[in-house]
């Protein structure tokens, strides 16, 4: 019988590996030829959803095995990183860019780089990375390293994977985008290759990210069973 921890490893491996396998150029091309673009995206989304649910359930059932103690300093890491993660996540999902799903056409735009993409061309994936990193630091157990570490591997590996696919599919049109953006946040701006488009990012996205971080903190006891705001700790059963 497969143990709970082994099941978590298997579920995370399927979720992460499925993304890389199905979105690879060779597999995607073959599947689109068989299923059509709409059929491929529907199948891809279904597999991603099912394996994510499997990973979440397996994480909830995995035993706690401490790797390092959860010190006060480590418990404060989410307070520092989650607002940035939420801002990057919201801005990435609400800004049309070449690297987003179906965003290849944006390369034909006279201004293909704007808003949050002047900070990094992978804002949403950096949001996922920060979210994963702060949960690994604060939890400090094997199951969290497997679950959130898998999400971080998917996000960081996904950046390189998307860049490769866009470089192949867009050809010369990828050059201006790559020149004016960077994977590492703010790197292109520091190097003088682009100016941060604060107006394009907008106060609404910044405020929305902060509000989302606060909402997630308030709802955390009901999401995970753990309160990160002590006064919101759920009463013990019995």
C-alpha positions in Angstrom: 0.0 0.0 0.0 1.3 3.5 -0.9 1.8 5.7 2.2 0.4 9.2 2.6 3.8 10.9 1.9 4.5 8.7 -1.1 1.0 9.6 -2.4 1.8 13.3 -2.0 5.0 12.9 -3.9 3.2 11.0 -6.7 0.4 13.6 -6.9 2.7 16.6 -7.0 4.9 14.8 -9.6 1.8 14.2 -11.8 0.7 17.8 -11.4 4.0 19.4 -12.2 5.2 16.8 -14.8 1.8 16.9 -16.5 2.2 20.7 -17.1 5.6 20.3 -18.6 4.8 17.3 -20.7 1.5 18.5 -22.2 2.8 22.0 -22.9 6.0 20.8 -24.6 6.2 21.8 -28.2 6.1 18.2 -29.5 3.3 16.9 -27.3 1.2 20.1 -27.7 1.5 20.1 -31.5 0.5 16.4 -31.8 -2.4 16.8 -29.4 -3.7 20.0 -31.1 -3.6 18.2 -34.4 -5.8 15.4 -32.9 -8.1 17.4 -30.7 -8.0 20.9 -32.1 -7.0 24.0 -30.1 -10.2 24.1 -28.0 -10.2 20.4 -27.3 -6.5 20.5 -26.2 -7.1 23.4 -23.9 -10.1 21.8 -22.4 -8.3 18.5 -21.8 -5.2 20.3 -20.5 -7.3 22.3 -18.0 -9.2 19.2 -16.8 -6.0 17.2 -16.2 -4.4 20.2 -14.4 -7.5 20.6 -12.2 -7.8 17.0 -11.3 -4.1 16.6 -10.5 -4.1 19.8 -8.4 -7.1 18.6 -6.4 -5.3 15.3 -5.9 -2.2 17.1 -4.7 -4.2 19.3 -2.3 -6.0 16.3 -0.8 -2.7 14.4 -0.5 -1.0 17.3 1.2 -3.8 17.5 3.7 -3.5 13.8 4.5 0.3 13.7 4.7 1.9 13.3 8.1 3.8 16.2 9.8 7.6 15.6 9.8 9.6 18.7 10.9 12.7 19.7 9.1 13.4 23.0 10.9 11.5 24.7 13.8 9.0 27.4 12.9 10.6 30.3 14.6 9.0 33.7 15.0 11.2 35.2 12.3 10.1 32.5 9.8 6.5 32.9 10.7 6.8 36.5 9.7 8.1 35.7 6.2 4.5 35.4 4.7 3.7 38.9 6.0 6.6 40.2 4.0 6.2 38.1 0.8 2.4 37.6 0.4 1.5 41.2 -0.5 4.1 41.1 -3.2 2.9 37.7 -4.4 -0.7 38.9 -4.6 0.2 42.1 -6.4 2.2 40.2 -9.0 -0.5 37.6 -9.3 -3.3 40.1 -9.9 -1.2 42.3 -12.2 -0.1 39.3 -14.2 -3.6 37.9 -14.7 -5.0 41.3 -15.6 -2.3 42.6 -18.0 -2.2 41.2 -21.5 1.3 40.0 -22.3 3.2 37.8 -24.8 3.9 35.2 -22.1 0.4 34.7 -20.9 -1.8 31.8 -22.2 -2.8 32.7 -25.8 -0.7 35.9 -25.7 1.3 35.3 -28.8 -0.7 37.9 -30.7 0.4 40.6 -28.3 3.9 40.5 -30.0 2.3 42.2 -33.0 1.2 45.1 -30.7 3.1 48.4 -31.4 3.8 48.4 -27.7 4.1 44.7 -26.7 5.7 45.6 -23.3 3.7 47.6 -20.7 2.4 47.6 -17.2 3.8 44.8 -14.9 5.7 43.3 -17.8 8.2 46.1 -17.5 9.0 44.6 -14.0 9.1 41.0 -15.2 7.7 39.2 -18.2 6.4 36.4 -15.8 4.6 38.3 -13.1 2.0 35.6 -12.2 4.6 32.9 -12.0 6.8 35.0 -9.7 3.7 35.5 -7.5 3.3 31.7 -7.3 7.1 31.4 -6.5 6.9 33.9 -3.6 3.7 32.2 -2.3 5.4 28.9 -2.3 8.6 30.1 -0.8 6.9 31.8 2.2 4.9 28.7 3.0 7.9 26.5 2.9 9.8 28.9 5.2 7.0 29.2 7.7 5.9 25.5 7.8 9.3 23.8 7.8 8.0 20.3 7.3 8.5 17.6 4.7 5.0 17.7 3.2 5.2 21.5 2.7 8.6 21.2 1.0 7.1 18.6 -1.4 3.9 20.4 -2.1 5.0 24.0 -2.2 8.4 23.1 -3.6 6.7 21.4 -6.5 4.7 24.6 -7.1 7.9 26.6 -7.1 9.6 24.2 -9.5 6.6 24.5 -11.8 6.6 28.3 -11.7 10.4 28.8 -12.1 10.7 26.0 -14.7 7.6 27.4 -16.4 9.4 30.7 -17.0 12.2 29.0 -19.0 9.7 26.7 -20.7 7.4 29.6 -21.8 10.4 31.6 -23.0 11.6 28.7 -25.1 8.2 28.1 -26.7 7.7 31.8 -27.5 11.2 32.0 -29.0 10.4 29.1 -31.3 6.9 30.1 -32.2 7.4 33.9 -32.6 10.8 33.9 -34.2 12.0 37.5 -34.9 9.0 38.9 -33.0 10.3 37.6 -29.8 13.5 39.7 -30.0 12.0 43.1 -29.0 10.0 41.5 -26.2 13.1 39.7 -24.8 15.2 42.9 -25.1 12.8 45.1 -23.2 11.9 42.6 -20.5 13.6 40.3 -18.0 12.8 37.1 -16.1 14.3 38.5 -12.9 12.1 41.3 -11.5 13.5 44.8 -12.2 16.6 43.5 -14.0 15.7 45.0 -17.4 15.0 48.4 -15.7 18.2 48.3 -13.7 20.1 47.6 -16.9 18.4 50.5 -18.6 16.5 48.4 -21.2 13.1 49.6 -20.1 11.4 52.1 -17.8 9.0 50.8 -15.2 5.5 51.6 -16.4 3.9 52.6 -13.1 0.9 54.2 -14.8 0.3 50.9 -16.7 0.5 48.9 -13.5 -2.0 51.3 -11.8 -3.0 51.9 -8.2 -6.0 49.6 -8.6 -3.7 46.5 -9.1 -1.4 47.5 -6.2 -4.4 48.0 -3.9 -6.1 44.9 -5.1 -3.0 42.8 -4.3 -2.8 44.2 -0.8 -6.5 43.6 -0.2 -6.2 40.1 -1.5 -3.3 39.4 0.9 -5.3 40.7 3.8 -8.4 38.6 2.8 -6.3 35.4 2.5 -4.7 36.1 5.9 -8.2 36.5 7.5 -9.5 33.4 5.7 -6.4 31.3 6.4 -8.0 29.4 9.3 -10.8 28.2 7.1 -8.5 27.5 4.1 -5.8 25.5 5.9 -6.9 25.2 9.5 -4.0 27.3 10.6 -4.4 30.9 11.8 -1.7 33.3 10.8 -3.4 36.1 12.7 -3.6 34.8 16.3 -6.9 36.4 17.3 -8.5 34.5 14.4 -7.5 31.0 15.6 -10.3 28.6 15.4 -11.6 27.2 18.7 -10.4 23.7 19.6 -12.9 20.9 19.0 -14.6 19.4 22.1 
